[in-house]
């Protein structure tokens, strides 16, 4: 008899469904609540480690493959495989910086230099509009409040330096957190097999199948979403760049001058659900309104971004992401607001996969704990085993008595 088998039978039903909550379950639940409370109190410092977990998730398959490569009679050590991956990442980033950041930095500098002229052009265009007096006065008050022109100069105040000092201290602390992330990721990746075995052995035997099933659900949802978003961001950036080249040839040459910058903005903001594409269009619209024919240029920009979004929604997303999340738009917007409020931009980016994974885990646990559900998911089912990366357990054929007992009346 395997260790813990008797205790596991006492706490599970005859069909393997978890039964009453044990003292270990209460301990685990209490520990989870305690860790959540601690996480909420140090929320601002967790962002670097969330990024580190994403790096571990993305790099772990490559490290595992390198660790299986044989060089002579030995395989490549995990630490060496991680260092090789780090070297490749540094080379790719360096080449990318040289090819993209160089032209983009020049375009950012030119964009900043030309913004005052564009603002003056917009001011002239605004003054020429025939607007009701109440609307014009309201817009003037808003712009005056944003510029702070109504506030008198009160001179220098030493008390005003305190928030600046706090901001600098917070920036230094967060920078230190980002600096140690590569070392933290290295040690976690290096010892990941032993950490996984320790995690498995620390769990009671009767929990392991369900725990691996839940981890498989998270891996399935996050894996498809992350790979899909990275590919979508790349494709959308390339499509936007090509469209801006076309606008520069046929609408106004100014789009050619900032094509790289605006394409990178579109590709990065593609990671933000719902509002990312809208935000990426705003700087291009500002650029269009500063051309010789702003109406024509603005219409061309809106058409370009609509075409790219339709291509994404109806062609790329079904092929690349498929049914990775399957969330209603209202739920997506709610998750986006909550995620951005808690973790800023990173929370907005990860809000959709976290919500989808939480929904699937809830469904799985609810059905596993339901006594009258005829379709209870089996943690060792082939589909669930595929998601977890484990070999499915081959169940022995049912005997005549078992078939008779489980037959539908």
N, C-alpha and C positions, 0 to 999 in steps of 0.2 A: 504494500500500500504506500502511495507517494506521501511525502510529508504534507501535513495540513489537509489531507483528503477528507478525513472524518469531520474536521471543523468546517471545511468547505461544503460538505453535503448538508451539514446542519443549517447552514446559512443560505443555501440556495434551494430552489424548487427542483422537482424532478426533471424539468425541462432545461435546467441550467440557468434559469432566470434568477437574478439576485433577490435575496429574501430580506429579512429584517436587518436593520442597521446594527452593526456590531460596534464594540467599543473602539476597535481600530478605525472603523468608519467615522465615528464621532471625532476621534483624534485627527484624522486626515481632514475632515471638514473644518474643524476648528483651526488647524494649521493654515488651511487655504484662506479662511476669512482673515486670520492675522496677517498673512502675507499681502492680501489685497489692501488692508488698511495701511500697512507700512508703505506699499507702493503708491497709494493715493497721497500720502504725506510727503513723499519725495518725488512727486510726479515730474517736476522739471528736470531732474537729474537722470531720468530713465531713458531719455531719447537716444543718447549714444549707445546704450546697451540694446535698445530695440533695433537700431541699425546693425549692431554687431550680431544679433540673432538672425537677422535677414542675411547677412554675409555668411554666417555659418550654414544656414539652410541652403544657400546657393552654391557654396563651395564644397560642402560635404560629399556630394556624389562624385565630383572630380577628384577629390582626395582619396576616396575609396577606390576609384579606378586606378589611380597612380600607385596606390599601395599594393595592388594586385599585379603590377607589371614586374616581370622578372628581368634582372640584369645579371646574367651568369646563373649562379645557383641561388641567388638571394633576390628577394623582392625589394622594391624601393621603400625605405623607411617613411613613415607618415610625416615626420618632421621635414624630411627632404622634399617630399611631394608638396607640402604646404609652402615651403620656401620657393620652389619652382613656380607654383601658382602665383605667389606674391610677385615674383620677377616678371612673369607674363603680364600681370595686371599693371605693374608699373610701366612696362614697355608700351602696352596698349594705351594707357592714359597719356604717356609722354607723346606718342605719335598723334593721338587725338588732339592734345593741346597744341601741337605744332601745326596740324592741318586745319583745325577748326577755331581754336581760341585766338590764334593770331589774327585772322581776318575778322573774327567776331569782336575782338577788343578794339580794333580800328573802327568798326562800325558803331560800337558803343560810344566811343569817343566822339565820333562825328554826330551821332544821334544827340548826345548831350550838348554839343556845340550848336546844333541847329534847332534845339527845342525853343529857345527864346524867340527866334524868328517865326517858328510855327505858331507859338502862342500869340504873337503880335498879329499874324495873319488871321487866326481864329477870332481875335478881339475885333479886328476890322470887319470881318464877316458878320460877327454878332451885332455890332453897332449898326450895320446896314439892314438888319432884319426888322420888319414891321411887327412888333410884339405889343400886346396890351401893356398898359403902364403898370398894372398890378403884378404881371408876370415878370416884367423887366426889373422892377424894384426888388422882387423876391430873389431873382437870380443874382442881382448885385449884392444883396445882403449875404447870400450864401458864399459867393466868391470872396467878399470882404472878410467874412469870418474865417474862411480857409486860409487866406493870406495873412491874417492877423494884423491888417493895416490899421484897425481901429484901436489897437492896444498901445498905450503910451509906453515910451521907453523909461523904465524905472531904474536904469543903471545896473551895475553889477551887484549881486547879492550872494554873499558867501553861503547862505542856506540853500541856494539853488544848486550848488555844487554837490550836495549830498546825494541826490538821485543819480547824478552822473557818476559819482564814485561807486555807488551800488551797482549801477549798470556795468561799469568796467570790471568790477569784481566778479559779477555773475558771468560775464563773457569769458574771463580768464578761467573760472572754474569749469564752465562748459567746454572750453577749448581743451583743458587738461583731460576731461572725460573722453573727448574724441581722439586725443593723442594716444591714450592707453588702449583704445579699442583694437588696433591691429595685434597687440601683444595678447590681449584677452582672447581674441578669436583664434590666435595661433595655439594657445594652450588648450582651449576647448576642442578644437579640431584634432589636435595631436592625441588627446586622451578620450576622444568621443566613443570608441568601442568599449573601453573599460567603464566610462561613465554610463553608457547604455546598459551594460550588464549589471552595474551596481543599482541602477534605477529599477531594473527588472527584478533583481533579487530582493530589493527592499519592499516590494509589493507582496501582499498575500497572494497565494497561488490562485485563489478563486477570482481575484480581480484582474489577472493578467490578460485574459482573452478580451475582456471588455475595454481595458486600458489601451491595448494595442489597436483595437477597433476604432476607438476615439482618436488616437494618434493618426491612424490611417485616414480617417475622415478629414482631419485638419490638413494632412499632407496632400490629400487629393484636391481639396478646395484651394489651398494656398498655392500649390505647385502649378496648377492650371492657370490661376489668375495671374501670378507673378510672371510666368513665362509669356502669357498672352499680352500683359500690359507692356512689357519690355519690347516685344515685337511690334505692338500697335504704336508705341511711341516712336520707334525708329521709322516705321512706314509712314506715319502721319507727318513726321518731320521732313522726310524725303519728298512726299507729295506736296507739302506746303512750299518747300523750296522750289520745286518744279513749277508750281502755280505762280509763285512770285516772279520767277524768271519770265514766264509768259506775260504777266502784268507789266513787267518792266519793259518788254519789247513792244507791247501794243497799247498800253495805257499811259504810263509815265516812267521815265528812267529811274526815278527815285526808289522804286521797289527793288531795282537791281542792286542799289548801294547797300541795302539792309536785308538782303535775302537770307544770308547765313544767320544773322542774329534772330530774325523773326521765325525762321524754321526751327532753330534750337529752342526758342521759347514755346513754340507749338508742340514740339516733341516732348519737352519736359512737363508741360501743363496737361498733356494727355493723360498723365498718371493720376490727375485729380478728377474724380468722377463728376459728371454732369456739368459743373461750372468751369472745368479746365479749358475746354475748347472755346467757351465764351470769353474767358479772360485772355486767352492767347490772341483773340481777334482784336482786342482793344488797342494795343499799340499800332497794329497795322491800320486800323481805322483813323487813329490820330495822324499817322503818316499820310493817309489818303486825303484827309481834310486840309492838309497843308500844300497840296498840289495845285496846279493851275486850274484844273477842272475838278473840284472836290466832290461834286455830286456823282459824276461819272466814275471817279476813282473809288468812292465809297461803295457804290453799287457793285463794282467789279470785285472789291474785297469781300463783301458779303456773299456774292455768288461763289467765289473761290472757296471760302470756308464752309459754305453749305454743301458744295460738291464733295469736299474732303470728308465732311461728317457723314454724308449719305453713303459714300464709298465705305467708310469705316463701319457704320451701323448695319448696312445690308449685305456687305461682302466680307469684310475682314473679321468682324466680331463673330459671326456664325461659324466661320472656318477656323479661326485661331482659338477663341475662347469657348465656343459652343455653349453648353449649359453649366458653365463653371460656377455661377452664383445664383441665377434665377431669382432675383429679388425684384419686387415691385418698385417702380420709380419713387413712390412716396416713402418707402422704407429706405431706399438709397439716400434720398435727401435728408431724412431724419438722422441716419447713421453718419452722413457727411457732416452735419452740424455738430453732433455730439463729439465725433472724432476730432474735428478741428478745434473745438472748444477745449478738449482735454490735452491734445498733443500737437496742436498747430497743423502745419502742412503735412507732417508725417502721419498724424492721426487722420487727416482727410484722405490721404492716399490709401491707408490700410483699413479704413472704416468698412469698405464693402466686403473684402474677404473675411475680416473678423466677424462681421454680422452674419455672413453666409455660413461660416464654419460653426458659429454658435447656434444657428438655427438647425443645422444638420445634427449637431451633437445632442441638442434638446430632443429632436425627433427620435434619434436612436435610443437615448436613455428612457424617454417616455414609453416607447414601445417595448423596451426590454423589461420595464417595471410593470407593464400592463398585464393583468392576469387573464383577461378575456380577449386579447388580441390574437386572431388566428394567424397573423403574418408576422410573428416575432422575428426580428433579424438575428441570424446566427453569426456570431463573431468569426466562425471558421468557414463561412460560406465562401465559394470561389471568388465572388465579386468583392467581398470585404477583404479577403486575403490578398487580392490583387492591389487594392488600395493601400494596404499596409506593407506590401512588399514581402509577405510571408507565403510559404507554401500552404495551400489549402489542406486541411485535415480530411483524409478520406474516411468517411463514416462507414462502419460495417453494415452489411445489409440487414434490414429489419427482420426479426423472426416472425413466425406466424402469430404468436401471442401479441407482439408489439403492433403488428399490422392490424390485428383485430381490435386492439384497444384504441388505436388512433384513427380508425376508419370513420368516415363521416356517416352518421346514421341516415 
